[in-house]
Amino acid sequence: MNEFVTVAVFDYPHEIAVLKHLLEQQEIRYFFENETMMNIAPMYSQALGGIKLKVHPDDIEAVRAILKKLNDDSNLKIV
């Protein structure tokens, strides 16, 4: 896990629900740093630096493509 890198940062747990599903469909290795803490105490988001999406370096390009597709106006947006 030490080699995993941060690709994106989110402020709230609901922002990662759809993304988790898409990452699992593509069998991408990932984890969300601070996810559990945000579920317990969401007001600590700023103090902890948000929920960080960490992925293996081999999967960075695939994850960026997924994030770009999610942020496209024609698709479901992460709010």
N, CA, C and O atoms as a GROMACS GRO file, in nm:
protein
  316
    1MET      N    1   0.081  -0.120   0.000
    1MET     CA    2   0.000   0.000   0.000
    1MET      C    3   0.085   0.126   0.000
    1MET      O    4   0.036   0.234  -0.033
    2ASN      N    5   0.212   0.114   0.037
    2ASN     CA    6   0.299   0.232   0.039
    2ASN      C    7   0.319   0.291  -0.099
    2ASN      O    8   0.345   0.411  -0.112
    3GLU      N    9   0.307   0.208  -0.203
    3GLU     CA   10   0.330   0.257  -0.337
    3GLU      C   11   0.206   0.320  -0.400
    3GLU      O   12   0.215   0.377  -0.508
    4PHE      N   13   0.092   0.313  -0.335
    4PHE     CA   14  -0.030   0.373  -0.388
    4PHE      C   15  -0.019   0.525  -0.381
    4PHE      O   16   0.041   0.580  -0.289
    5VAL      N   17  -0.077   0.592  -0.481
    5VAL     CA   18  -0.068   0.739  -0.489
    5VAL      C   19  -0.208   0.800  -0.489
    5VAL      O   20  -0.305   0.736  -0.530
    6THR      N   21  -0.216   0.923  -0.442
    6THR     CA   22  -0.343   0.995  -0.438
    6THR      C   23  -0.375   1.049  -0.577
    6THR      O   24  -0.293   1.116  -0.639
    7VAL      N   25  -0.495   1.017  -0.625
    7VAL     CA   26  -0.539   1.062  -0.757
    7VAL      C   27  -0.645   1.170  -0.746
    7VAL      O   28  -0.653   1.258  -0.833
    8ALA      N   29  -0.728   1.165  -0.641
    8ALA     CA   30  -0.834   1.264  -0.624
    8ALA      C   31  -0.866   1.276  -0.475
    8ALA      O   32  -0.838   1.187  -0.396
    9VAL      N   33  -0.927   1.389  -0.440
    9VAL     CA   34  -0.967   1.414  -0.302
    9VAL      C   35  -1.113   1.460  -0.302
    9VAL      O   36  -1.153   1.544  -0.382
   10PHE      N   37  -1.190   1.403  -0.210
   10PHE     CA   38  -1.332   1.434  -0.198
   10PHE      C   39  -1.361   1.484  -0.057
   10PHE      O   40  -1.291   1.450   0.038
   11ASP      N   41  -1.466   1.567  -0.045
   11ASP     CA   42  -1.499   1.625   0.085
   11ASP      C   43  -1.597   1.541   0.167
   11ASP      O   44  -1.593   1.544   0.290
   12TYR      N   45  -1.685   1.467   0.100
   12TYR     CA   46  -1.791   1.397   0.171
   12TYR      C   47  -1.804   1.252   0.123
   12TYR      O   48  -1.777   1.222   0.007
   13PRO      N   49  -1.846   1.162   0.212
   13PRO     CA   50  -1.859   1.020   0.176
   13PRO      C   51  -1.955   0.993   0.060
   13PRO      O   52  -1.931   0.900  -0.017
   14HIS      N   53  -2.060   1.070   0.046
   14HIS     CA   54  -2.156   1.043  -0.062
   14HIS      C   55  -2.095   1.067  -0.200
   14HIS      O   56  -2.147   1.016  -0.299
   15GLU      N   57  -1.988   1.142  -0.208
   15GLU     CA   58  -1.925   1.173  -0.336
   15GLU      C   59  -1.853   1.052  -0.397
   15GLU      O   60  -1.824   1.050  -0.517
   16ILE      N   61  -1.826   0.951  -0.316
   16ILE     CA   62  -1.747   0.838  -0.366
   16ILE      C   63  -1.829   0.712  -0.392
   16ILE      O   64  -1.774   0.611  -0.437
   17ALA      N   65  -1.958   0.716  -0.367
   17ALA     CA   66  -2.042   0.596  -0.380
   17ALA      C   67  -2.041   0.539  -0.522
   17ALA      O   68  -2.015   0.421  -0.540
   18VAL      N   69  -2.069   0.621  -0.621
   18VAL     CA   70  -2.072   0.574  -0.760
   18VAL      C   71  -1.932   0.538  -0.806
   18VAL      O   72  -1.913   0.439  -0.878
   19LEU      N   73  -1.835   0.616  -0.766
   19LEU     CA   74  -1.696   0.592  -0.805
   19LEU      C   75  -1.647   0.455  -0.757
   19LEU      O   76  -1.579   0.384  -0.832
   20LYS      N   77  -1.682   0.417  -0.636
   20LYS     CA   78  -1.643   0.285  -0.584
   20LYS      C   79  -1.694   0.174  -0.675
   20LYS      O   80  -1.621   0.081  -0.708
   21HIS      N   81  -1.818   0.186  -0.714
   21HIS     CA   82  -1.879   0.085  -0.800
   21HIS      C   83  -1.804   0.075  -0.933
   21HIS      O   84  -1.774  -0.035  -0.980
   22LEU      N   85  -1.773   0.189  -0.994
   22LEU     CA   86  -1.703   0.190  -1.123
   22LEU      C   87  -1.562   0.133  -1.111
   22LEU      O   88  -1.516   0.061  -1.200
   23LEU      N   89  -1.493   0.164  -1.003
   23LEU     CA   90  -1.358   0.111  -0.982
   23LEU      C   91  -1.362  -0.040  -0.965
   23LEU      O   92  -1.275  -0.111  -1.018
   24GLU      N   93  -1.460  -0.090  -0.893
   24GLU     CA   94  -1.472  -0.234  -0.872
   24GLU      C   95  -1.508  -0.306  -1.002
   24GLU      O   96  -1.461  -0.417  -1.026
   25GLN      N   97  -1.591  -0.244  -1.084
   25GLN     CA   98  -1.625  -0.304  -1.213
   25GLN      C   99  -1.501  -0.321  -1.301
   25GLN      O  100  -1.489  -0.420  -1.372
   26GLN      N  101  -1.411  -0.225  -1.295
   26GLN     CA  102  -1.289  -0.230  -1.376
   26GLN      C  103  -1.177  -0.308  -1.307
   26GLN      O  104  -1.067  -0.319  -1.361
   27GLU      N  105  -1.205  -0.362  -1.189
   27GLU     CA  106  -1.108  -0.438  -1.109
   27GLU      C  107  -0.980  -0.358  -1.082
   27GLU      O  108  -0.869  -0.409  -1.091
   28ILE      N  109  -1.001  -0.231  -1.049
   28ILE     CA  110  -0.890  -0.141  -1.018
   28ILE      C  111  -0.860  -0.149  -0.870
   28ILE      O  112  -0.951  -0.146  -0.787
   29ARG      N  113  -0.733  -0.160  -0.838
   29ARG     CA  114  -0.690  -0.165  -0.698
   29ARG      C  115  -0.693  -0.024  -0.642
   29ARG      O  116  -0.631   0.067  -0.696
   30TYR      N  117  -0.768  -0.005  -0.531
   30TYR     CA  118  -0.784   0.128  -0.474
   30TYR      C  119  -0.816   0.118  -0.326
   30TYR      O  120  -0.852   0.011  -0.275
   31PHE      N  121  -0.805   0.230  -0.257
   31PHE     CA  122  -0.864   0.247  -0.125
   31PHE      C  123  -0.885   0.395  -0.102
   31PHE      O  124  -0.820   0.479  -0.165
   32PHE      N  125  -0.976   0.428  -0.010
   32PHE     CA  126  -1.005   0.566   0.023
   32PHE      C  127  -0.950   0.595   0.163
   32PHE      O  128  -1.000   0.543   0.262
   33GLU      N  129  -0.847   0.677   0.169
   33GLU     CA  130  -0.788   0.717   0.296
   33GLU      C  131  -0.883   0.815   0.364
   33GLU      O  132  -0.934   0.906   0.299
   34ASN      N  133  -0.906   0.799   0.492
   34ASN     CA  134  -0.992   0.883   0.576
   34ASN      C  135  -1.141   0.857   0.556
   34ASN      O  136  -1.223   0.929   0.613
   35GLU      N  137  -1.180   0.757   0.479
   35GLU     CA  138  -1.321   0.730   0.454
   35GLU      C  139  -1.397   0.699   0.583
   35GLU      O  140  -1.505   0.753   0.606
   36THR      N  141  -1.343   0.613   0.666
   36THR     CA  142  -1.410   0.574   0.790
   36THR      C  143  -1.427   0.694   0.882
   36THR      O  144  -1.533   0.712   0.943
   37MET      N  145  -1.324   0.775   0.894
   37MET     CA  146  -1.332   0.892   0.981
   37MET      C  147  -1.437   0.991   0.932
   37MET      O  148  -1.506   1.053   1.013
   38MET      N  149  -1.450   1.006   0.801
   38MET     CA  150  -1.551   1.098   0.747
   38MET      C  151  -1.692   1.047   0.774
   38MET      O  152  -1.784   1.127   0.790
   39ASN      N  153  -1.710   0.915   0.778
   39ASN     CA  154  -1.841   0.859   0.810
   39ASN      C  155  -1.875   0.881   0.957
   39ASN      O  156  -1.992   0.898   0.992
   40ILE      N  157  -1.774   0.881   1.042
   40ILE     CA  158  -1.795   0.901   1.186
   40ILE      C  159  -1.811   1.048   1.220
   40ILE      O  160  -1.901   1.086   1.294
   41ALA      N  161  -1.722   1.131   1.164
   41ALA     CA  162  -1.721   1.274   1.197
   41ALA      C  163  -1.696   1.357   1.072
   41ALA      O  164  -1.584   1.400   1.048
   42PRO      N  165  -1.800   1.379   0.991
   42PRO     CA  166  -1.782   1.449   0.864
   42PRO      C  167  -1.728   1.592   0.879
   42PRO      O  168  -1.672   1.646   0.784
   43MET      N  169  -1.745   1.652   0.996
   43MET     CA  170  -1.697   1.789   1.014
   43MET      C  171  -1.544   1.797   1.020
   43MET      O  172  -1.489   1.907   1.020
   44TYR      N  173  -1.476   1.684   1.025
   44TYR     CA  174  -1.329   1.684   1.027
   44TYR      C  175  -1.268   1.679   0.887
   44TYR      O  176  -1.147   1.668   0.872
   45SER      N  177  -1.352   1.688   0.785
   45SER     CA  178  -1.305   1.677   0.647
   45SER      C  179  -1.189   1.772   0.616
   45SER      O  180  -1.087   1.730   0.562
   46GLN      N  181  -1.205   1.897   0.651
   46GLN     CA  182  -1.100   1.996   0.624
   46GLN      C  183  -0.973   1.966   0.702
   46GLN      O  184  -0.863   1.977   0.649
   47ALA      N  185  -0.988   1.928   0.827
   47ALA     CA  186  -0.872   1.902   0.912
   47ALA      C  187  -0.791   1.782   0.864
   47ALA      O  188  -0.668   1.781   0.876
   48LEU      N  189  -0.858   1.681   0.810
   48LEU     CA  190  -0.790   1.559   0.765
   48LEU      C  191  -0.748   1.565   0.618
   48LEU      O  192  -0.680   1.475   0.569
   49GLY      N  193  -0.787   1.670   0.549
   49GLY     CA  194  -0.750   1.682   0.409
   49GLY      C  195  -0.843   1.609   0.315
   49GLY      O  196  -0.806   1.584   0.200
   50GLY      N  197  -0.963   1.574   0.359
   50GLY     CA  198  -1.062   1.509   0.275
   50GLY      C  199  -1.041   1.359   0.263
   50GLY      O  200  -0.953   1.301   0.326
   51ILE      N  201  -1.124   1.298   0.181
   51ILE     CA  202  -1.117   1.155   0.153
   51ILE      C  203  -1.030   1.139   0.029
   51ILE      O  204  -1.066   1.186  -0.079
   52LYS      N  205  -0.916   1.074   0.045
   52LYS     CA  206  -0.819   1.063  -0.063
   52LYS      C  207  -0.833   0.929  -0.135
   52LYS      O  208  -0.824   0.822  -0.073
   53LEU      N  209  -0.854   0.936  -0.266
   53LEU     CA  210  -0.858   0.816  -0.348
   53LEU      C  211  -0.714   0.777  -0.380
   53LEU      O  212  -0.642   0.850  -0.447
   54LYS      N  213  -0.673   0.659  -0.330
   54LYS     CA  214  -0.538   0.608  -0.352
   54LYS      C  215  -0.547   0.489  -0.447
   54LYS      O  216  -0.628   0.399  -0.428
   55VAL      N  217  -0.463   0.491  -0.550
   55VAL     CA  218  -0.462   0.380  -0.647
   55VAL      C  219  -0.318   0.338  -0.674
   55VAL      O  220  -0.223   0.411  -0.647
   56HIS      N  221  -0.305   0.218  -0.727
   56HIS     CA  222  -0.174   0.168  -0.767
   56HIS      C  223  -0.128   0.248  -0.890
   56HIS      O  224  -0.210   0.281  -0.975
   57PRO      N  225   0.000   0.280  -0.900
   57PRO     CA  226   0.050   0.358  -1.014
   57PRO      C  227   0.014   0.300  -1.151
   57PRO      O  228  -0.001   0.375  -1.248
   58ASP      N  229   0.000   0.169  -1.162
   58ASP     CA  230  -0.036   0.107  -1.289
   58ASP      C  231  -0.178   0.142  -1.334
   58ASP      O  232  -0.211   0.131  -1.452
   59ASP      N  233  -0.261   0.185  -1.239
   59ASP     CA  234  -0.402   0.212  -1.268
   59ASP      C  235  -0.437   0.360  -1.279
   59ASP      O  236  -0.554   0.394  -1.296
   60ILE      N  237  -0.339   0.447  -1.270
   60ILE     CA  238  -0.366   0.592  -1.267
   60ILE      C  239  -0.442   0.639  -1.391
   60ILE      O  240  -0.541   0.710  -1.378
   61GLU      N  241  -0.398   0.601  -1.508
   61GLU     CA  242  -0.461   0.648  -1.632
   61GLU      C  243  -0.606   0.600  -1.642
   61GLU      O  244  -0.694   0.676  -1.684
   62ALA      N  245  -0.632   0.476  -1.604
   62ALA     CA  246  -0.768   0.423  -1.608
   62ALA      C  247  -0.858   0.499  -1.510
   62ALA      O  248  -0.973   0.528  -1.542
   63VAL      N  249  -0.806   0.529  -1.393
   63VAL     CA  250  -0.884   0.603  -1.293
   63VAL      C  251  -0.911   0.746  -1.340
   63VAL      O  252  -1.022   0.796  -1.324
   64ARG      N  253  -0.813   0.810  -1.398
   64ARG     CA  254  -0.833   0.946  -1.450
   64ARG      C  255  -0.941   0.946  -1.559
   64ARG      O  256  -1.020   1.040  -1.567
   65ALA      N  257  -0.944   0.844  -1.641
   65ALA     CA  258  -1.046   0.834  -1.746
   65ALA      C  259  -1.186   0.820  -1.683
   65ALA      O  260  -1.282   0.881  -1.729
   66ILE      N  261  -1.196   0.740  -1.579
   66ILE     CA  262  -1.324   0.723  -1.509
   66ILE      C  263  -1.368   0.854  -1.446
   66ILE      O  264  -1.484   0.892  -1.457
   67LEU      N  265  -1.276   0.924  -1.380
   67LEU     CA  266  -1.309   1.052  -1.318
   67LEU      C  267  -1.351   1.155  -1.422
   67LEU      O  268  -1.445   1.231  -1.400
   68LYS      N  269  -1.282   1.157  -1.534
   68LYS     CA  270  -1.317   1.252  -1.640
   68LYS      C  271  -1.457   1.224  -1.694
   68LYS      O  272  -1.534   1.316  -1.718
   69LYS      N  273  -1.488   1.096  -1.711
   69LYS     CA  274  -1.621   1.058  -1.761
   69LYS      C  275  -1.730   1.096  -1.661
   69LYS      O  276  -1.838   1.140  -1.700
   70LEU      N  277  -1.702   1.080  -1.532
   70LEU     CA  278  -1.800   1.118  -1.430
   70LEU      C  279  -1.823   1.268  -1.425
   70LEU      O  280  -1.934   1.312  -1.397
   71ASN      N  281  -1.721   1.345  -1.453
   71ASN     CA  282  -1.733   1.490  -1.447
   71ASN      C  283  -1.786   1.551  -1.576
   71ASN      O  284  -1.812   1.671  -1.581
   72ASP      N  285  -1.802   1.471  -1.680
   72ASP     CA  286  -1.857   1.518  -1.806
   72ASP      C  287  -2.003   1.556  -1.784
   72ASP      O  288  -2.076   1.487  -1.713
   73ASP      N  289  -2.045   1.666  -1.844
   73ASP     CA  290  -2.182   1.716  -1.825
   73ASP      C  291  -2.290   1.620  -1.873
   73ASP      O  292  -2.404   1.628  -1.826
   74SER      N  293  -2.258   1.529  -1.963
   74SER     CA  294  -2.359   1.439  -2.015
   74SER      C  295  -2.383   1.318  -1.927
   74SER      O  296  -2.472   1.237  -1.955
   75ASN      N  297  -2.305   1.303  -1.820
   75ASN     CA  298  -2.318   1.188  -1.730
   75ASN      C  299  -2.359   1.231  -1.590
   75ASN      O  300  -2.370   1.350  -1.560
   76LEU      N  301  -2.381   1.133  -1.506
   76LEU     CA  302  -2.409   1.158  -1.366
   76LEU      C  303  -2.293   1.232  -1.303
   76LEU      O  304  -2.178   1.189  -1.316
   77LYS      N  305  -2.320   1.341  -1.236
   77LYS     CA  306  -2.215   1.420  -1.175
   77LYS      C  307  -2.195   1.380  -1.029
   77LYS      O  308  -2.290   1.347  -0.958
   78ILE      N  309  -2.072   1.384  -0.986
   78ILE     CA  310  -2.042   1.372  -0.844
   78ILE      C  311  -2.058   1.511  -0.785
   78ILE      O  312  -1.989   1.605  -0.825
   79VAL      N  313  -2.149   1.524  -0.691
   79VAL     CA  314  -2.180   1.656  -0.634
   79VAL      C  315  -2.096   1.680  -0.511
   79VAL      O  316  -2.107   1.786  -0.449
   0.00000   0.00000   0.00000
